[in-house]
Amino acid sequence: MNPEYSWPIPPPGGWTADDLDTLPHLPPHTELIDGSLVFVSPQTLFHSRAVDFFNSQLRSLALPGLEVIREFTIDIDRRNRPEPDVIVINEDVIEDANQTRLPAGSVLLAIEVVSPESIDRDREAKPVKYARAGIPHYWRVENKDGRAVVYVFEREPATGSYTSTGIFHDRLKVSVPFPIDLDLTQIMSKRQRPE
């Protein structure tokens, strides 16, 4: 460790969403959760494959007017600026190529691929925040013995919280936020795929 480097010390009340754009020397993909900086741990091969898979597949299926973006922060509120692994947004909120974040209200679907260090955030903290921000759909992708399991949630308007609409193992087929039919076995390496 460089003895001249010092860790950022949060101000009273914690960091704000604007601070992510101005703090020097932050590692890539730093998130802001409850006013605290969250640094990403090294990614697994499963995580990388799953993010690539959902990004490319949803891009090919997205309806006109929608855009799919990977690893991009969203503004939930002043103290929360998470970075979902993949989001589907209304493209009309894109202002220019220099944007560093998008409003949570523009997100139709947020996908988190769970890592060992992100289990609690992806299962507990982030779904609550995404639902409160009005994001209608949330998918949590987990690695179960080298195979993807996708937990699909939809925001229930009366309660403002997510309700489970399915658990998908080899194939994910849903009609919202647009028609999607995915072969989840494609996330595995060719050696691991069933014949």
Beta strands, then each sheet from edge to edge (+ up, - down):
strand 1: 31-33
strand 2: 36-38
strand 3: 66-70
strand 4: 73-75
strand 5: 86-90
strand 6: 101-103
strand 7: 107-113
strand 8: 137-144
strand 9: 147-156
strand 10: 161-168
strand 11: 171-174
strand 12: 180-183
sheet 1: 1+ 2-
sheet 2: 3+ 5- 7+ 8+ 9- 10+
sheet 3: 4+ 6+
sheet 4: 11+ 12-
end
